[in-house]
Amino acid sequence: MTDTDAEGYAGLRVERAEELARRHGWASVRVLPQGAAMAMDYREGRLNLAVRDGLVVRSWEG
């Protein structure tokens, strides 16, 4: 995983993913239950984490 790799957080526990994201310089981290409704606004520097049972199942920038 690199500092800018938004897709490298899948499989991590949500707490660890949030910690690493902040350490790697993400300005904002948004945690969403998988399948949750969300605003589709794009925000540079924000990492989105889709979470199921405490694990990140998908991560992406915006």
N, C-alpha and C positions, 0 to 999 in steps of 0.2 A: 504494500500500500504506500502510495506517495502522498505528499501534502495536498495535492490537488486531485487525487483519485476519489471522486465522489462515490464510485461504485464498489469500493473495497471494504465496506463495512458489514456486508451480509455475513451472517453466521456468528457475529459477536453478540454478547449479552448487551442489552441496551445501555446499561450504565458504563460499560467499558467503551462502547462506541461513542457515547457522548464525551467521555473523558478524552479519548484520542482525537476526536474531531476538534475539540477546543484547543488541544495541544498543537494540532496541525494547522491552526489558524482560521478555522471556519468561524465567521462572524456570528452566525446564528445556527442553531440546531433545532429542527422541528421534529418531534416524535409523534407519529400517527399510528393508531391501531390499524392493522391491515384492513383495507376496504373502507376506511373512514372517509367521509366527505371532507373535502378541503377546498380552499380557495385556490384557483389556478394561477394566481399572480406569480410572476417570476421575480425572484430576488437574488441578485448576484451575491455570492458569499454565504448563502444559506444552504445547509445540508439537510435534506429530508430523510428520515428514517421510518420505514414502514416496519412495524413490530408485531409479532405474534408470540404469545407465551413467553415474553421477556427476551426474545431473540430478534435481531434485525433480519428481515427476510428480503429487504430491498433498500437500496440507498441511492440518492440522486441529488444533483445540485439544482437549486432553484427555489 
